[in-house]
Amino acid sequence: MKNEEQRSASFLATAKAVFWSFLGVRRKSDYQQDMASLKPHHVIIAGIIGGVLFVLTVLMVVRLVISTYAH
């Protein structure tokens, strides 16, 4: 029960942690704090959303480049 009380980070804090993890820059102290406070299902959802946003961004950039140079 105490473990659940410690995990109290918001979804926004989880999204921020996942974003920094995608970039690969995270301080060890922040990582340890995240491990103590993040909810696993929030991390999974934020990771999926982040992955989808990344893929959509890459697709939009590719379409922009192709449409710009393919006249």
PQR file with spaces between the fields and no chain letter, atoms N, CA, C, O and H, PARSE charges and radii, in Angstrom:
ATOM       1  N    MET     1       0.817   -1.190    0.000 -0.4000 1.5000
ATOM       2  CA   MET     1       0.000    0.000    0.000 -0.0000 2.0000
ATOM       3  C    MET     1       0.863    1.258    0.000  0.5500 1.7000
ATOM       4  O    MET     1       0.543    2.234   -0.679 -0.5500 1.4000
ATOM       5  N    LYS     2       1.946    1.235    0.754 -0.4000 1.5000
ATOM       6  CA   LYS     2       2.819    2.399    0.812 -0.0000 2.0000
ATOM       7  C    LYS     2       3.466    2.678   -0.538  0.5500 1.7000
ATOM       8  O    LYS     2       3.693    3.835   -0.892 -0.5500 1.4000
ATOM       9  H    LYS     2       2.205    0.442    1.305  0.4000 1.0000
ATOM      10  N    ASN     3       3.764    1.621   -1.296 -0.4000 1.5000
ATOM      11  CA   ASN     3       4.347    1.771   -2.612 -0.0000 2.0000
ATOM      12  C    ASN     3       3.427    2.552   -3.538  0.5500 1.7000
ATOM      13  O    ASN     3       3.898    3.380   -4.317 -0.5500 1.4000
ATOM      14  H    ASN     3       3.579    0.681   -1.008  0.4000 1.0000
ATOM      15  N    GLU     4       2.126    2.303   -3.468 -0.4000 1.5000
ATOM      16  CA   GLU     4       1.158    3.025   -4.288 -0.0000 2.0000
ATOM      17  C    GLU     4       1.058    4.486   -3.874  0.5500 1.7000
ATOM      18  O    GLU     4       0.833    5.349   -4.722 -0.5500 1.4000
ATOM      19  H    GLU     4       1.743    1.630   -2.835  0.4000 1.0000
ATOM      20  N    GLU     5       1.218    4.778   -2.599 -0.4000 1.5000
ATOM      21  CA   GLU     5       1.150    6.156   -2.129 -0.0000 2.0000
ATOM      22  C    GLU     5       2.351    6.956   -2.611  0.5500 1.7000
ATOM      23  O    GLU     5       2.227    8.156   -2.857 -0.5500 1.4000
ATOM      24  H    GLU     5       1.401    4.076   -1.910  0.4000 1.0000
ATOM      25  N    GLN     6       3.515    6.316   -2.754 -0.4000 1.5000
ATOM      26  CA   GLN     6       4.707    7.005   -3.220 -0.0000 2.0000
ATOM      27  C    GLN     6       4.600    7.351   -4.700  0.5500 1.7000
ATOM      28  O    GLN     6       5.147    8.364   -5.136 -0.5500 1.4000
ATOM      29  H    GLN     6       3.615    5.341   -2.555  0.4000 1.0000
ATOM      30  N    ARG     7       3.918    6.542   -5.464 -0.4000 1.5000
ATOM      31  CA   ARG     7       3.790    6.769   -6.901 -0.0000 2.0000
ATOM      32  C    ARG     7       2.695    7.806   -7.145  0.5500 1.7000
ATOM      33  O    ARG     7       1.524    7.462   -7.305 -0.5500 1.4000
ATOM      34  H    ARG     7       3.474    5.719   -5.110  0.4000 1.0000
ATOM      35  N    SER     8       3.090    9.075   -7.171 -0.4000 1.5000
ATOM      36  CA   SER     8       2.082   10.113   -7.275 -0.0000 2.0000
ATOM      37  C    SER     8       2.377   11.132   -8.368  0.5500 1.7000
ATOM      38  O    SER     8       1.816   12.228   -8.345 -0.5500 1.4000
ATOM      39  H    SER     8       4.041    9.355   -7.041  0.4000 1.0000
ATOM      40  N    ALA     9       3.234   10.803   -9.314 -0.4000 1.5000
ATOM      41  CA   ALA     9       3.553   11.743  -10.383 -0.0000 2.0000
ATOM      42  C    ALA     9       2.364   11.873  -11.330  0.5500 1.7000
ATOM      43  O    ALA     9       1.643   10.906  -11.575 -0.5500 1.4000
ATOM      44  H    ALA     9       3.689    9.913   -9.332  0.4000 1.0000
ATOM      45  N    SER    10       2.172   13.065  -11.851 -0.4000 1.5000
ATOM      46  CA   SER    10       1.082   13.301  -12.792 -0.0000 2.0000
ATOM      47  C    SER    10       1.446   12.743  -14.166  0.5500 1.7000
ATOM      48  O    SER    10       2.594   12.383  -14.424 -0.5500 1.4000
ATOM      49  H    SER    10       2.758   13.851  -11.652  0.4000 1.0000
ATOM      50  N    PHE    11       0.444   12.682  -15.039 -0.4000 1.5000
ATOM      51  CA   PHE    11       0.709   12.200  -16.395 -0.0000 2.0000
ATOM      52  C    PHE    11       1.635   13.166  -17.128  0.5500 1.7000
ATOM      53  O    PHE    11       2.451   12.737  -17.943 -0.5500 1.4000
ATOM      54  H    PHE    11      -0.489   12.975  -14.830  0.4000 1.0000
ATOM      55  N    LEU    12       1.520   14.462  -16.848 -0.4000 1.5000
ATOM      56  CA   LEU    12       2.403   15.451  -17.478 -0.0000 2.0000
ATOM      57  C    LEU    12       3.853   15.223  -17.071  0.5500 1.7000
ATOM      58  O    LEU    12       4.752   15.322  -17.905 -0.5500 1.4000
ATOM      59  H    LEU    12       0.857   14.810  -16.185  0.4000 1.0000
ATOM      60  N    ALA    13       4.087   14.920  -15.797 -0.4000 1.5000
ATOM      61  CA   ALA    13       5.449   14.619  -15.335 -0.0000 2.0000
ATOM      62  C    ALA    13       5.962   13.350  -16.008  0.5500 1.7000
ATOM      63  O    ALA    13       7.144   13.248  -16.336 -0.5500 1.4000
ATOM      64  H    ALA    13       3.357   14.840  -15.120  0.4000 1.0000
ATOM      65  N    THR    14       5.074   12.391  -16.210 -0.4000 1.5000
ATOM      66  CA   THR    14       5.451   11.151  -16.891 -0.0000 2.0000
ATOM      67  C    THR    14       5.811   11.436  -18.341  0.5500 1.7000
ATOM      68  O    THR    14       6.807   10.920  -18.850 -0.5500 1.4000
ATOM      69  H    THR    14       4.114   12.474  -15.943  0.4000 1.0000
ATOM      70  N    ALA    15       5.007   12.255  -19.007 -0.4000 1.5000
ATOM      71  CA   ALA    15       5.280   12.603  -20.408 -0.0000 2.0000
ATOM      72  C    ALA    15       6.629   13.317  -20.520  0.5500 1.7000
ATOM      73  O    ALA    15       7.387   13.071  -21.457 -0.5500 1.4000
ATOM      74  H    ALA    15       4.198   12.675  -18.594  0.4000 1.0000
ATOM      75  N    LYS    16       6.920   14.183  -19.584 -0.4000 1.5000
ATOM      76  CA   LYS    16       8.207   14.894  -19.576 -0.0000 2.0000
ATOM      77  C    LYS    16       9.361   13.901  -19.410  0.5500 1.7000
ATOM      78  O    LYS    16      10.370   14.003  -20.108 -0.5500 1.4000
ATOM      79  H    LYS    16       6.304   14.383  -18.822  0.4000 1.0000
ATOM      80  N    ALA    17       9.219   12.958  -18.505 -0.4000 1.5000
ATOM      81  CA   ALA    17      10.265   11.950  -18.285 -0.0000 2.0000
ATOM      82  C    ALA    17      10.469   11.093  -19.529  0.5500 1.7000
ATOM      83  O    ALA    17      11.603   10.773  -19.886 -0.5500 1.4000
ATOM      84  H    ALA    17       8.400   12.875  -17.938  0.4000 1.0000
ATOM      85  N    VAL    18       9.372   10.719  -20.190 -0.4000 1.5000
ATOM      86  CA   VAL    18       9.472    9.911  -21.402 -0.0000 2.0000
ATOM      87  C    VAL    18      10.126   10.718  -22.522  0.5500 1.7000
ATOM      88  O    VAL    18      10.933   10.179  -23.279 -0.5500 1.4000
ATOM      89  H    VAL    18       8.451   10.979  -19.900  0.4000 1.0000
ATOM      90  N    PHE    19       9.790   11.992  -22.636 -0.4000 1.5000
ATOM      91  CA   PHE    19      10.402   12.847  -23.649 -0.0000 2.0000
ATOM      92  C    PHE    19      11.912   12.915  -23.463  0.5500 1.7000
ATOM      93  O    PHE    19      12.665   12.744  -24.422 -0.5500 1.4000
ATOM      94  H    PHE    19       9.134   12.430  -22.021  0.4000 1.0000
ATOM      95  N    TRP    20      12.354   13.163  -22.242 -0.4000 1.5000
ATOM      96  CA   TRP    20      13.787   13.239  -21.985 -0.0000 2.0000
ATOM      97  C    TRP    20      14.454   11.891  -22.203  0.5500 1.7000
ATOM      98  O    TRP    20      15.615   11.830  -22.606 -0.5500 1.4000
ATOM      99  H    TRP    20      11.743   13.302  -21.464  0.4000 1.0000
ATOM     100  N    SER    21      13.739   10.824  -21.944 -0.4000 1.5000
ATOM     101  CA   SER    21      14.285    9.491  -22.185 -0.0000 2.0000
ATOM     102  C    SER    21      14.442    9.235  -23.682  0.5500 1.7000
ATOM     103  O    SER    21      15.408    8.596  -24.098 -0.5500 1.4000
ATOM     104  H    SER    21      12.795   10.873  -21.617  0.4000 1.0000
ATOM     105  N    PHE    22      13.506    9.725  -24.497 -0.4000 1.5000
ATOM     106  CA   PHE    22      13.638    9.591  -25.948 -0.0000 2.0000
ATOM     107  C    PHE    22      14.910   10.281  -26.428  0.5500 1.7000
ATOM     108  O    PHE    22      15.598    9.779  -27.317 -0.5500 1.4000
ATOM     109  H    PHE    22      12.721   10.244  -24.159  0.4000 1.0000
ATOM     110  N    LEU    23      15.220   11.430  -25.839 -0.4000 1.5000
ATOM     111  CA   LEU    23      16.421   12.164  -26.227 -0.0000 2.0000
ATOM     112  C    LEU    23      17.686   11.542  -25.652  0.5500 1.7000
ATOM     113  O    LEU    23      18.784   11.785  -26.152 -0.5500 1.4000
ATOM     114  H    LEU    23      14.662   11.838  -25.117  0.4000 1.0000
ATOM     115  N    GLY    24      17.535   10.754  -24.618 -0.4000 1.5000
ATOM     116  CA   GLY    24      18.692   10.092  -24.032 -0.0000 2.0000
ATOM     117  C    GLY    24      19.455   10.941  -23.041  0.5500 1.7000
ATOM     118  O    GLY    24      20.590   10.613  -22.696 -0.5500 1.4000
ATOM     119  H    GLY    24      16.643   10.557  -24.212  0.4000 1.0000
ATOM     120  N    VAL    25      18.859   12.022  -22.578 -0.4000 1.5000
ATOM     121  CA   VAL    25      19.519   12.867  -21.588 -0.0000 2.0000
ATOM     122  C    VAL    25      18.692   12.877  -20.313  0.5500 1.7000
ATOM     123  O    VAL    25      17.591   13.427  -20.269 -0.5500 1.4000
ATOM     124  H    VAL    25      17.937   12.287  -22.858  0.4000 1.0000
ATOM     125  N    ARG    26      19.230   12.273  -19.303 -0.4000 1.5000
ATOM     126  CA   ARG    26      18.522   12.195  -18.024 -0.0000 2.0000
ATOM     127  C    ARG    26      19.560   12.076  -16.931  0.5500 1.7000
ATOM     128  O    ARG    26      20.446   11.224  -16.998 -0.5500 1.4000
ATOM     129  H    ARG    26      20.124   11.826  -19.339  0.4000 1.0000
ATOM     130  N    ARG    27      19.457   12.929  -15.923 -0.4000 1.5000
ATOM     131  CA   ARG    27      20.373   12.828  -14.786 -0.0000 2.0000
ATOM     132  C    ARG    27      20.005   11.618  -13.949  0.5500 1.7000
ATOM     133  O    ARG    27      18.843   11.216  -13.885 -0.5500 1.4000
ATOM     134  H    ARG    27      18.738   13.622  -15.868  0.4000 1.0000
ATOM     135  N    LYS    28      21.018   11.043  -13.306 -0.4000 1.5000
ATOM     136  CA   LYS    28      20.778    9.852  -12.506 -0.0000 2.0000
ATOM     137  C    LYS    28      19.808   10.142  -11.364  0.5500 1.7000
ATOM     138  O    LYS    28      18.964    9.303  -11.047 -0.5500 1.4000
ATOM     139  H    LYS    28      21.962   11.369  -13.358  0.4000 1.0000
ATOM     140  N    SER    29      19.914   11.307  -10.748 -0.4000 1.5000
ATOM     141  CA   SER    29      19.003   11.645   -9.648 -0.0000 2.0000
ATOM     142  C    SER    29      17.568   11.781  -10.148  0.5500 1.7000
ATOM     143  O    SER    29      16.633   11.368   -9.462 -0.5500 1.4000
ATOM     144  H    SER    29      20.599   11.988  -11.005  0.4000 1.0000
ATOM     145  N    ASP    30      17.386   12.359  -11.338 -0.4000 1.5000
ATOM     146  CA   ASP    30      16.043   12.464  -11.914 -0.0000 2.0000
ATOM     147  C    ASP    30      15.493   11.084  -12.266  0.5500 1.7000
ATOM     148  O    ASP    30      14.310   10.806  -12.070 -0.5500 1.4000
ATOM     149  H    ASP    30      18.145   12.694  -11.895  0.4000 1.0000
ATOM     150  N    TYR    31      16.360   10.233  -12.783 -0.4000 1.5000
ATOM     151  CA   TYR    31      15.936    8.876  -13.128 -0.0000 2.0000
ATOM     152  C    TYR    31      15.465    8.129  -11.881  0.5500 1.7000
ATOM     153  O    TYR    31      14.432    7.460  -11.906 -0.5500 1.4000
ATOM     154  H    TYR    31      17.321   10.459  -12.942  0.4000 1.0000
ATOM     155  N    GLN    32      16.223    8.246  -10.796 -0.4000 1.5000
ATOM     156  CA   GLN    32      15.852    7.557   -9.558 -0.0000 2.0000
ATOM     157  C    GLN    32      14.544    8.110   -8.996  0.5500 1.7000
ATOM     158  O    GLN    32      13.714    7.353   -8.494 -0.5500 1.4000
ATOM     159  H    GLN    32      17.062    8.790  -10.776  0.4000 1.0000
ATOM     160  N    GLN    33      14.362    9.415   -9.078 -0.4000 1.5000
ATOM     161  CA   GLN    33      13.109   10.016   -8.623 -0.0000 2.0000
ATOM     162  C    GLN    33      11.939    9.540   -9.482  0.5500 1.7000
ATOM     163  O    GLN    33      10.856    9.270   -8.964 -0.5500 1.4000
ATOM     164  H    GLN    33      15.036   10.030   -9.485  0.4000 1.0000
ATOM     165  N    ASP    34      12.156    9.437  -10.794 -0.4000 1.5000
ATOM     166  CA   ASP    34      11.113    8.941  -11.695 -0.0000 2.0000
ATOM     167  C    ASP    34      10.732    7.514  -11.347  0.5500 1.7000
ATOM     168  O    ASP    34       9.549    7.176  -11.319 -0.5500 1.4000
ATOM     169  H    ASP    34      13.036    9.657  -11.215  0.4000 1.0000
ATOM     170  N    MET    35      11.708    6.686  -11.088 -0.4000 1.5000
ATOM     171  CA   MET    35      11.438    5.287  -10.751 -0.0000 2.0000
ATOM     172  C    MET    35      10.585    5.178   -9.493  0.5500 1.7000
ATOM     173  O    MET    35       9.799    4.241   -9.354 -0.5500 1.4000
ATOM     174  H    MET    35      12.670    6.960  -11.111  0.4000 1.0000
ATOM     175  N    ALA    36      10.736    6.124   -8.583 -0.4000 1.5000
ATOM     176  CA   ALA    36       9.981    6.074   -7.338 -0.0000 2.0000
ATOM     177  C    ALA    36       8.580    6.661   -7.480  0.5500 1.7000
ATOM     178  O    ALA    36       7.689    6.321   -6.702 -0.5500 1.4000
ATOM     179  H    ALA    36      11.375    6.884   -8.695  0.4000 1.0000
ATOM     180  N    SER    37       8.374    7.535   -8.461 -0.4000 1.5000
ATOM     181  CA   SER    37       7.105    8.256   -8.492 -0.0000 2.0000
ATOM     182  C    SER    37       6.219    7.993   -9.714  0.5500 1.7000
ATOM     183  O    SER    37       5.025    8.288   -9.673 -0.5500 1.4000
ATOM     184  H    SER    37       9.098    7.811   -9.093  0.4000 1.0000
ATOM     185  N    LEU    38       6.771    7.448  -10.790 -0.4000 1.5000
ATOM     186  CA   LEU    38       5.978    7.266  -12.001 -0.0000 2.0000
ATOM     187  C    LEU    38       5.126    6.008  -11.934  0.5500 1.7000
ATOM     188  O    LEU    38       5.533    4.985  -11.385 -0.5500 1.4000
ATOM     189  H    LEU    38       7.742    7.208  -10.824  0.4000 1.0000
ATOM     190  N    LYS    39       3.950    6.111  -12.499 -0.4000 1.5000
ATOM     191  CA   LYS    39       3.048    4.962  -12.582 -0.0000 2.0000
ATOM     192  C    LYS    39       3.347    4.208  -13.874  0.5500 1.7000
ATOM     193  O    LYS    39       3.410    4.819  -14.940 -0.5500 1.4000
ATOM     194  H    LYS    39       3.619    6.943  -12.945  0.4000 1.0000
ATOM     195  N    PRO    40       3.531    2.897  -13.796 -0.5600 1.5000
ATOM     196  CA   PRO    40       3.919    2.133  -14.995  0.2800 2.0000
ATOM     197  C    PRO    40       2.949    2.279  -16.163  0.5500 1.7000
ATOM     198  O    PRO    40       3.387    2.377  -17.309 -0.5500 1.4000
ATOM     199  N    HIS    41       1.651    2.295  -15.903 -0.4000 1.5000
ATOM     200  CA   HIS    41       0.714    2.410  -17.026 -0.0000 2.0000
ATOM     201  C    HIS    41       0.795    3.795  -17.662  0.5500 1.7000
ATOM     202  O    HIS    41       0.536    3.931  -18.858 -0.5500 1.4000
ATOM     203  H    HIS    41       1.295    2.216  -14.972  0.4000 1.0000
ATOM     204  N    HIS    42       1.146    4.822  -16.897 -0.4000 1.5000
ATOM     205  CA   HIS    42       1.348    6.148  -17.490 -0.0000 2.0000
ATOM     206  C    HIS    42       2.578    6.148  -18.390  0.5500 1.7000
ATOM     207  O    HIS    42       2.569    6.767  -19.454 -0.5500 1.4000
ATOM     208  H    HIS    42       1.356    4.712  -15.926  0.4000 1.0000
ATOM     209  N    VAL    43       3.629    5.461  -17.970 -0.4000 1.5000
ATOM     210  CA   VAL    43       4.852    5.399  -18.774 -0.0000 2.0000
ATOM     211  C    VAL    43       4.573    4.691  -20.096  0.5500 1.7000
ATOM     212  O    VAL    43       5.038    5.134  -21.146 -0.5500 1.4000
ATOM     213  H    VAL    43       3.636    4.958  -17.105  0.4000 1.0000
ATOM     214  N    ILE    44       3.826    3.605  -20.054 -0.4000 1.5000
ATOM     215  CA   ILE    44       3.504    2.860  -21.275 -0.0000 2.0000
ATOM     216  C    ILE    44       2.679    3.715  -22.220  0.5500 1.7000
ATOM     217  O    ILE    44       2.970    3.782  -23.415 -0.5500 1.4000
ATOM     218  H    ILE    44       3.448    3.244  -19.202  0.4000 1.0000
ATOM     219  N    ILE    45       1.645    4.372  -21.689 -0.4000 1.5000
ATOM     220  CA   ILE    45       0.788    5.224  -22.528 -0.0000 2.0000
ATOM     221  C    ILE    45       1.585    6.394  -23.104  0.5500 1.7000
ATOM     222  O    ILE    45       1.464    6.703  -24.289 -0.5500 1.4000
ATOM     223  H    ILE    45       1.409    4.318  -20.719  0.4000 1.0000
ATOM     224  N    ALA    46       2.396    7.043  -22.273 -0.4000 1.5000
ATOM     225  CA   ALA    46       3.198    8.175  -22.749 -0.0000 2.0000
ATOM     226  C    ALA    46       4.212    7.720  -23.791  0.5500 1.7000
ATOM     227  O    ALA    46       4.481    8.449  -24.746 -0.5500 1.4000
ATOM     228  H    ALA    46       2.494    6.791  -21.310  0.4000 1.0000
ATOM     229  N    GLY    47       4.775    6.533  -23.624 -0.4000 1.5000
ATOM     230  CA   GLY    47       5.720    6.002  -24.607 -0.0000 2.0000
ATOM     231  C    GLY    47       5.061    5.737  -25.945  0.5500 1.7000
ATOM     232  O    GLY    47       5.627    6.039  -26.996 -0.5500 1.4000
ATOM     233  H    GLY    47       4.556    5.941  -22.849  0.4000 1.0000
ATOM     234  N    ILE    48       3.865    5.173  -25.907 -0.4000 1.5000
ATOM     235  CA   ILE    48       3.133    4.910  -27.155 -0.0000 2.0000
ATOM     236  C    ILE    48       2.772    6.218  -27.845  0.5500 1.7000
ATOM     237  O    ILE    48       2.955    6.358  -29.054 -0.5500 1.4000
ATOM     238  H    ILE    48       3.405    4.927  -25.054  0.4000 1.0000
ATOM     239  N    ILE    49       2.260    7.177  -27.076 -0.4000 1.5000
ATOM     240  CA   ILE    49       1.918    8.485  -27.653 -0.0000 2.0000
ATOM     241  C    ILE    49       3.156    9.163  -28.215  0.5500 1.7000
ATOM     242  O    ILE    49       3.114    9.718  -29.313 -0.5500 1.4000
ATOM     243  H    ILE    49       2.111    7.063  -26.094  0.4000 1.0000
ATOM     244  N    GLY    50       4.255    9.124  -27.475 -0.4000 1.5000
ATOM     245  CA   GLY    50       5.502    9.724  -27.948 -0.0000 2.0000
ATOM     246  C    GLY    50       6.010    9.065  -29.221  0.5500 1.7000
ATOM     247  O    GLY    50       6.473    9.746  -30.136 -0.5500 1.4000
ATOM     248  H    GLY    50       4.289    8.673  -26.583  0.4000 1.0000
ATOM     249  N    GLY    51       5.925    7.739  -29.280 -0.4000 1.5000
ATOM     250  CA   GLY    51       6.352    7.025  -30.479 -0.0000 2.0000
ATOM     251  C    GLY    51       5.503    7.373  -31.686  0.5500 1.7000
ATOM     252  O    GLY    51       6.027    7.578  -32.781 -0.5500 1.4000
ATOM     253  H    GLY    51       5.550    7.186  -28.537  0.4000 1.0000
ATOM     254  N    VAL    52       4.191    7.441  -31.490 -0.4000 1.5000
ATOM     255  CA   VAL    52       3.284    7.802  -32.588 -0.0000 2.0000
ATOM     256  C    VAL    52       3.557    9.232  -33.056  0.5500 1.7000
ATOM     257  O    VAL    52       3.597    9.491  -34.258 -0.5500 1.4000
ATOM     258  H    VAL    52       3.765    7.275  -30.601  0.4000 1.0000
ATOM     259  N    LEU    53       3.744   10.151  -32.125 -0.4000 1.5000
ATOM     260  CA   LEU    53       4.046   11.537  -32.503 -0.0000 2.0000
ATOM     261  C    LEU    53       5.367   11.634  -33.258  0.5500 1.7000
ATOM     262  O    LEU    53       5.486   12.405  -34.210 -0.5500 1.4000
ATOM     263  H    LEU    53       3.712    9.940  -31.148  0.4000 1.0000
ATOM     264  N    PHE    54       6.357   10.855  -32.835 -0.4000 1.5000
ATOM     265  CA   PHE    54       7.641   10.848  -33.523 -0.0000 2.0000
ATOM     266  C    PHE    54       7.489   10.357  -34.956  0.5500 1.7000
ATOM     267  O    PHE    54       8.003   10.982  -35.884 -0.5500 1.4000
ATOM     268  H    PHE    54       6.260   10.228  -32.062  0.4000 1.0000
ATOM     269  N    VAL    55       6.790    9.246  -35.142 -0.4000 1.5000
ATOM     270  CA   VAL    55       6.594    8.690  -36.485 -0.0000 2.0000
ATOM     271  C    VAL    55       5.811    9.668  -37.354  0.5500 1.7000
ATOM     272  O    VAL    55       6.168    9.877  -38.513 -0.5500 1.4000
ATOM     273  H    VAL    55       6.373    8.738  -34.388  0.4000 1.0000
ATOM     274  N    LEU    56       4.750   10.271  -36.817 -0.4000 1.5000
ATOM     275  CA   LEU    56       3.971   11.240  -37.598 -0.0000 2.0000
ATOM     276  C    LEU    56       4.810   12.456  -37.981  0.5500 1.7000
ATOM     277  O    LEU    56       4.679   12.973  -39.090 -0.5500 1.4000
ATOM     278  H    LEU    56       4.460   10.101  -35.875  0.4000 1.0000
ATOM     279  N    THR    57       5.661   12.911  -37.083 -0.4000 1.5000
ATOM     280  CA   THR    57       6.535   14.051  -37.377 -0.0000 2.0000
ATOM     281  C    THR    57       7.514   13.706  -38.496  0.5500 1.7000
ATOM     282  O    THR    57       7.722   14.506  -39.408 -0.5500 1.4000
ATOM     283  H    THR    57       5.767   12.491  -36.182  0.4000 1.0000
ATOM     284  N    VAL    58       8.109   12.528  -38.429 -0.4000 1.5000
ATOM     285  CA   VAL    58       9.036   12.107  -39.482 -0.0000 2.0000
ATOM     286  C    VAL    58       8.303   12.005  -40.816  0.5500 1.7000
ATOM     287  O    VAL    58       8.826   12.439  -41.842 -0.5500 1.4000
ATOM     288  H    VAL    58       7.939   11.878  -37.688  0.4000 1.0000
ATOM     289  N    LEU    59       7.111   11.442  -40.813 -0.4000 1.5000
ATOM     290  CA   LEU    59       6.340   11.340  -42.061 -0.0000 2.0000
ATOM     291  C    LEU    59       6.010   12.714  -42.640  0.5500 1.7000
ATOM     292  O    LEU    59       6.094   12.914  -43.852 -0.5500 1.4000
ATOM     293  H    LEU    59       6.686   11.090  -39.979  0.4000 1.0000
ATOM     294  N    MET    60       5.637   13.656  -41.785 -0.4000 1.5000
ATOM     295  CA   MET    60       5.322   15.008  -42.273 -0.0000 2.0000
ATOM     296  C    MET    60       6.560   15.681  -42.852  0.5500 1.7000
ATOM     297  O    MET    60       6.465   16.359  -43.874 -0.5500 1.4000
ATOM     298  H    MET    60       5.568   13.493  -40.800  0.4000 1.0000
ATOM     299  N    VAL    61       7.705   15.511  -42.229 -0.4000 1.5000
ATOM     300  CA   VAL    61       8.942   16.108  -42.742 -0.0000 2.0000
ATOM     301  C    VAL    61       9.302   15.485  -44.085  0.5500 1.7000
ATOM     302  O    VAL    61       9.689   16.198  -45.011 -0.5500 1.4000
ATOM     303  H    VAL    61       7.782   14.959  -41.399  0.4000 1.0000
ATOM     304  N    VAL    62       9.180   14.174  -44.205 -0.4000 1.5000
ATOM     305  CA   VAL    62       9.491   13.497  -45.470 -0.0000 2.0000
ATOM     306  C    VAL    62       8.548   13.981  -46.566  0.5500 1.7000
ATOM     307  O    VAL    62       8.992   14.276  -47.676 -0.5500 1.4000
ATOM     308  H    VAL    62       8.866   13.595  -43.453  0.4000 1.0000
ATOM     309  N    ARG    63       7.250   14.065  -46.268 -0.4000 1.5000
ATOM     310  CA   ARG    63       6.303   14.557  -47.291 -0.0000 2.0000
ATOM     311  C    ARG    63       6.601   15.999  -47.685  0.5500 1.7000
ATOM     312  O    ARG    63       6.487   16.357  -48.858 -0.5500 1.4000
ATOM     313  H    ARG    63       6.889   13.825  -45.366  0.4000 1.0000
ATOM     314  N    LEU    64       6.979   16.819  -46.727 -0.4000 1.5000
ATOM     315  CA   LEU    64       7.336   18.210  -47.023 -0.0000 2.0000
ATOM     316  C    LEU    64       8.550   18.275  -47.936  0.5500 1.7000
ATOM     317  O    LEU    64       8.555   19.028  -48.910 -0.5500 1.4000
ATOM     318  H    LEU    64       7.071   16.528  -45.775  0.4000 1.0000
ATOM     319  N    VAL    65       9.562   17.504  -47.633 -0.4000 1.5000
ATOM     320  CA   VAL    65      10.774   17.491  -48.450 -0.0000 2.0000
ATOM     321  C    VAL    65      10.473   16.963  -49.840  0.5500 1.7000
ATOM     322  O    VAL    65      10.940   17.528  -50.830 -0.5500 1.4000
ATOM     323  H    VAL    65       9.558   16.893  -46.841  0.4000 1.0000
ATOM     324  N    ILE    66       9.704   15.894  -49.931 -0.4000 1.5000
ATOM     325  CA   ILE    66       9.380   15.329  -51.255 -0.0000 2.0000
ATOM     326  C    ILE    66       8.553   16.309  -52.076  0.5500 1.7000
ATOM     327  O    ILE    66       8.800   16.468  -53.271 -0.5500 1.4000
ATOM     328  H    ILE    66       9.325   15.435  -49.127  0.4000 1.0000
ATOM     329  N    SER    67       7.580   16.964  -51.463 -0.4000 1.5000
ATOM     330  CA   SER    67       6.747   17.905  -52.215 -0.0000 2.0000
ATOM     331  C    SER    67       7.530   19.151  -52.608  0.5500 1.7000
ATOM     332  O    SER    67       7.229   19.767  -53.631 -0.5500 1.4000
ATOM     333  H    SER    67       7.379   16.835  -50.492  0.4000 1.0000
ATOM     334  N    THR    68       8.514   19.530  -51.827 -0.4000 1.5000
ATOM     335  CA   THR    68       9.308   20.716  -52.134 -0.0000 2.0000
ATOM     336  C    THR    68      10.265   20.461  -53.297  0.5500 1.7000
ATOM     337  O    THR    68      10.435   21.325  -54.157 -0.5500 1.4000
ATOM     338  H    THR    68       8.758   19.030  -50.996  0.4000 1.0000
ATOM     339  N    TYR    69      10.886   19.290  -53.331 -0.4000 1.5000
ATOM     340  CA   TYR    69      11.906   19.013  -54.338 -0.0000 2.0000
ATOM     341  C    TYR    69      11.423   18.167  -55.512  0.5500 1.7000
ATOM     342  O    TYR    69      12.223   17.805  -56.375 -0.5500 1.4000
ATOM     343  H    TYR    69      10.748   18.588  -52.633  0.4000 1.0000
ATOM     344  N    ALA    70      10.151   17.849  -55.561 -0.4000 1.5000
ATOM     345  CA   ALA    70       9.664   16.994  -56.647 -0.0000 2.0000
ATOM     346  C    ALA    70       8.722   17.749  -57.584  0.5500 1.7000
ATOM     347  O    ALA    70       7.677   17.221  -57.964 -0.5500 1.4000
ATOM     348  H    ALA    70       9.502   18.143  -54.860  0.4000 1.0000
ATOM     349  N    HIS    71       9.074   18.959  -57.953 -0.4000 1.5000
ATOM     350  CA   HIS    71       8.189   19.656  -58.894 -0.0000 2.0000
ATOM     351  C    HIS    71       8.605   19.284  -60.241  0.5500 1.7000
ATOM     352  O    HIS    71       8.013   19.742  -61.218 -0.5500 1.4000
ATOM     353  H    HIS    71       9.922   19.389  -57.644  0.4000 1.0000
